[in-house]
Amino acid sequence: MAFFVVFCCFLFYGRAAAQGMAAAGEGPGLNMPLSLRYRQELNNHLWQFDAGRVVALGRHWEWSFQEQFRTSMLRLGGSEDKWKDDHSFSTALGFLLLPSLRVQTLFRSLSFFDRQTGLNNDVRSNATSIDGGANAPTVSDRHGTVKRAISNDPSLCDYNWDDFLKLSDYLGHAVLYDGKTDLASYPDNTILYVNGNLSINTATPLKLCIIATGDISVSAQCNLQQPGTYPTLISENGDIDFGGGANVEGLVAAMGVASTISSSGGGNIPVNINGSIVLGGEFNGSGNWCINFKKVTLIPPGEDNTLVMAWQ
């Protein structure tokens, strides 16, 4: 649970601001937008309420407020349903000093409560080797394959994606994948955006940053190298599945609250991951895995700041 309050004072200068205040000063103007929305994406249900009001208090004074409440439920069945809420509220009082100059005082608050992030980390196979720890609200290691500490503390998994992986920093420099071009033909460190699902099936080593809106499937023969200081694989709302024998270096992220990372491979050939895995849903450790935790340094295109990934 977190709560933030911001109190600000602004000076606005310009013709547009003056015109807006003048229009409001013509009478007791009132605007009250109100909306209630519902959306369902697979087993995720989202409700959102928005309200706002602007009131002219005379020729020089104006008062306004905006409020938004969002609640989402991840439907898992019975008492296992997971909820996430956030509420924001702001109110402002403005005064017209001159025809082109006004002062505005703003008060803003934000609170959120999250029980969805990092839902389950379940290692089901005795052929899995994880050189690292496991942090999630629910951690199950049925065969003792996690070498480091296991923590069931939900607060460790309450994170904001934008704090360390802001997609807009990468999408502004991305190339849109047409679904036909051979992935091996792209230059190293290319940021590739896929609108939908993607199946990676090539024996040629790839050094690409791949961001897909849907599922990503990596075949057994693939060798994915870290593309410089960029993430290797990102699925915004889908799942990521590896075939046995796939080799991946760098950051692998499945951002959806119901997304999973799993292996469909069989036999004795493990999925080899040298880097970090971050996901909003479930890690399915069945099958054969060899996960070597490694810090991943992220520097978005055109940025000087460095982010070091240490999630395990």
C-alpha positions in Angstrom: 0.0 0.0 0.0 1.4 3.4 -0.9 0.1 7.0 -0.7 1.5 10.1 -2.2 0.5 13.8 -1.9 1.8 16.6 -4.1 1.2 20.4 -3.4 2.2 22.7 -6.2 1.9 26.4 -7.2 2.1 27.4 -10.8 2.2 30.7 -12.8 0.7 30.5 -16.3 1.5 33.1 -18.9 0.0 33.2 -22.4 -3.0 34.2 -24.5 -4.6 30.7 -24.4 -4.7 30.8 -20.6 -6.1 34.3 -20.5 -8.8 33.4 -23.0 -9.7 30.3 -21.0 -10.1 32.3 -17.8 -12.0 35.1 -19.5 -14.5 32.6 -20.9 -14.9 31.0 -17.5 -15.4 34.5 -15.9 -18.4 35.3 -18.1 -20.8 33.4 -15.7 -21.0 30.6 -13.2 -19.7 28.1 -15.8 -19.9 24.4 -14.7 -18.5 21.3 -16.3 -19.1 17.8 -14.8 -17.7 14.9 -16.9 -18.6 11.6 -15.4 -17.8 8.1 -16.8 -17.8 4.5 -15.6 -16.1 1.9 -17.8 -15.5 -1.9 -17.8 -13.1 -3.9 -19.8 -12.2 -7.6 -19.8 -9.0 -9.1 -21.2 -9.0 -12.9 -20.9 -9.3 -13.5 -17.1 -8.4 -9.9 -16.1 -11.4 -7.6 -15.3 -11.0 -3.8 -15.1 -13.4 -1.2 -13.7 -12.6 2.5 -14.0 -14.5 5.6 -12.7 -13.7 9.1 -13.7 -15.1 12.4 -12.5 -14.2 16.0 -12.9 -15.6 19.5 -12.3 -14.7 23.1 -13.2 -16.5 26.0 -11.5 -16.0 29.7 -12.2 -16.2 31.5 -8.8 -16.3 35.0 -10.4 -14.4 37.0 -12.9 -11.0 36.1 -11.4 -11.4 32.8 -9.5 -11.8 29.3 -10.8 -11.9 26.0 -8.9 -11.6 22.5 -10.4 -11.1 18.9 -9.4 -10.5 15.5 -11.0 -10.8 12.1 -9.6 -10.1 8.6 -11.0 -10.5 5.2 -9.3 -9.4 2.0 -11.0 -9.8 -1.6 -9.7 -8.8 -4.8 -11.5 -9.4 -8.4 -10.7 -7.3 -11.3 -11.9 -9.8 -14.1 -12.1 -8.2 -17.3 -10.7 -11.2 -18.9 -9.3 -12.7 -19.0 -5.8 -10.7 -17.2 -3.0 -7.6 -17.1 -5.2 -8.8 -14.0 -7.2 -6.2 -11.2 -7.1 -7.1 -7.5 -6.8 -5.3 -4.3 -7.6 -6.6 -0.8 -6.8 -5.4 2.7 -7.5 -7.0 6.1 -6.7 -6.0 9.5 -7.8 -7.4 12.9 -6.8 -6.5 16.5 -7.6 -8.0 19.9 -6.9 -6.8 23.3 -8.1 -7.6 26.9 -7.4 -6.7 29.5 -9.9 -6.7 33.3 -9.8 -6.4 35.6 -12.8 -3.8 38.3 -12.0 -3.6 40.0 -15.4 -5.3 39.3 -18.7 -2.4 37.0 -19.7 -1.2 35.9 -16.2 -2.7 33.7 -13.7 -1.6 31.7 -10.6 -2.8 28.2 -9.8 -2.4 26.2 -6.7 -2.7 22.4 -7.1 -3.1 19.6 -4.6 -2.8 16.0 -5.8 -2.9 12.6 -4.1 -2.3 9.1 -5.3 -2.8 5.8 -3.5 -2.5 2.2 -4.8 -2.8 -1.3 -3.4 -1.5 -4.3 -5.4 -2.0 -8.0 -4.7 -1.4 -9.2 -8.3 2.3 -8.6 -9.1 4.5 -11.6 -8.9 1.7 -14.1 -8.4 3.5 -17.5 -8.3 6.9 -18.9 -8.7 6.5 -22.7 -9.0 9.5 -25.0 -9.7 8.1 -28.5 -10.4 11.0 -30.4 -12.0 14.0 -32.1 -10.4 15.8 -31.4 -13.7 15.8 -27.6 -13.1 18.8 -25.8 -11.8 18.4 -22.1 -10.6 21.6 -20.3 -9.6 19.8 -17.5 -7.8 16.9 -16.8 -5.4 13.1 -16.7 -5.7 11.0 -13.8 -4.6 7.2 -13.9 -5.0 4.1 -13.8 -2.8 3.9 -17.6 -3.4 7.1 -19.7 -4.0 7.1 -23.5 -4.4 10.3 -25.4 -4.9 9.2 -29.1 -5.0 12.7 -30.6 -5.5 15.0 -28.1 -3.9 16.5 -26.7 -7.1 16.7 -23.0 -6.1 20.2 -22.6 -4.8 19.8 -19.3 -2.9 17.2 -17.9 -0.5 13.4 -18.2 -1.1 11.2 -15.4 0.1 7.4 -15.3 0.2 7.3 -11.6 1.0 4.7 -9.9 -1.3 6.3 -6.4 -0.7 9.4 -7.6 -2.6 7.3 -8.0 -5.8 5.4 -4.7 -5.6 7.1 -2.8 -8.4 6.4 -0.4 -11.2 7.5 -1.5 -14.6 8.3 2.1 -15.6 10.8 2.3 -12.8 13.2 0.1 -14.7 11.7 -0.9 -18.0 9.9 2.0 -19.6 8.7 0.7 -23.0 8.3 4.1 -24.6 12.1 4.7 -24.3 12.6 1.7 -26.7 9.5 1.9 -28.9 10.4 5.4 -30.1 13.5 3.8 -31.8 11.9 0.5 -32.9 11.4 -1.0 -36.3 7.9 -2.5 -37.0 8.2 -6.2 -37.9 6.2 -7.1 -41.1 5.9 -10.7 -40.2 7.9 -11.9 -43.2 11.5 -10.6 -43.0 14.1 -13.1 -41.8 15.0 -12.1 -38.3 18.7 -12.9 -39.0 18.7 -10.1 -41.6 18.3 -7.3 -39.1 21.5 -5.6 -37.8 22.8 -6.3 -34.3 21.1 -4.3 -31.5 18.0 -3.5 -33.6 14.8 -2.9 -31.6 12.1 -4.9 -33.2 8.4 -4.2 -32.4 5.9 -7.1 -33.1 2.2 -6.2 -33.1 0.9 -9.7 -32.1 2.6 -13.1 -31.6 6.0 -14.1 -32.7 7.6 -17.5 -33.3 11.4 -17.5 -33.3 12.8 -20.4 -35.2 16.3 -20.0 -36.6 19.7 -21.5 -36.0 21.5 -18.2 -36.7 22.4 -16.4 -33.5 20.3 -13.3 -33.0 21.3 -10.1 -31.2 18.0 -8.2 -31.2 15.7 -6.5 -28.7 12.3 -8.0 -29.5 9.2 -6.4 -28.0 5.9 -8.2 -28.8 2.3 -7.4 -27.7 1.4 -11.1 -27.7 3.0 -14.5 -27.2 6.7 -15.2 -27.9 7.7 -18.8 -28.8 11.4 -19.6 -28.9 12.4 -22.9 -30.6 15.0 -25.3 -29.3 17.7 -24.4 -31.7 17.6 -20.6 -31.0 20.6 -18.6 -29.6 19.5 -15.2 -28.5 22.4 -12.9 -27.4 22.0 -9.7 -25.3 21.6 -6.7 -27.7 24.1 -4.3 -26.2 22.4 -2.5 -23.3 18.8 -3.4 -24.4 16.4 -6.1 -23.1 16.4 -9.3 -25.1 12.7 -10.4 -25.0 9.7 -8.5 -23.9 6.0 -9.6 -24.1 3.6 -6.9 -23.1 0.5 -9.0 -22.6 1.3 -12.6 -23.6 3.3 -15.6 -22.6 6.9 -16.6 -23.4 7.7 -20.2 -24.1 11.1 -21.8 -24.7 11.9 -25.1 -26.4 14.4 -27.4 -24.7 17.9 -26.4 -25.7 17.2 -22.7 -26.3 20.0 -20.4 -25.2 19.1 -16.9 -24.1 21.3 -14.1 -22.7 20.0 -10.9 -21.1 16.7 -9.7 -19.7 13.5 -11.7 -20.4 10.3 -9.9 -19.3 6.6 -10.9 -19.5 4.7 -7.8 -18.3 1.1 -9.0 -18.2 -0.5 -9.7 -14.9 -1.5 -13.2 -16.2 1.6 -13.8 -18.3 3.7 -17.0 -17.9 7.2 -18.0 -18.7 7.4 -21.8 -19.4 9.2 -24.5 -21.4 7.5 -26.9 -23.8 10.7 -28.8 -24.4 11.3 -32.4 -23.2 14.1 -34.8 -22.9 17.4 -34.0 -21.0 18.3 -30.8 -22.9 17.7 -27.7 -20.6 16.6 -24.2 -21.5 19.7 -22.1 -20.8 19.1 -18.5 -19.6 22.1 -16.3 -18.6 20.6 -13.1 -17.2 17.4 -12.1 -15.4 13.7 -13.0 -15.6 11.0 -10.5 -14.6 7.3 -11.3 -15.0 3.9 -10.2 -13.7 2.3 -13.7 -13.6 3.7 -17.2 -13.2 7.0 -18.9 -13.8 6.4 -22.5 -14.7 9.6 -24.4 -13.8 8.5 -27.7 -15.2 10.8 -29.2 -17.8 14.6 -28.8 -17.8 16.1 -25.4 -17.0 19.5 -24.0 -16.3 19.1 -20.4 -15.1 22.3 -18.5 -14.3 21.4 -15.2 -12.7 23.4 -12.3 -14.1 22.9 -8.6 -13.5 21.7 -6.9 -16.8 22.7 -3.3 -17.4 20.0 -1.4 -19.3 20.6 1.9 -21.1 17.7 3.0 -23.4 18.6 4.5 -26.8 19.8 8.1 -26.4 19.9 8.0 -22.6 22.9 8.5 -20.4 21.4 6.9 -17.3 22.1 3.3 -16.5 19.7 0.8 -14.9 21.1 -2.4 -13.4 18.7 -5.3 -13.4 19.1 -7.4 -10.3 15.7 -9.2 -10.2 15.8 -12.9 -9.9 
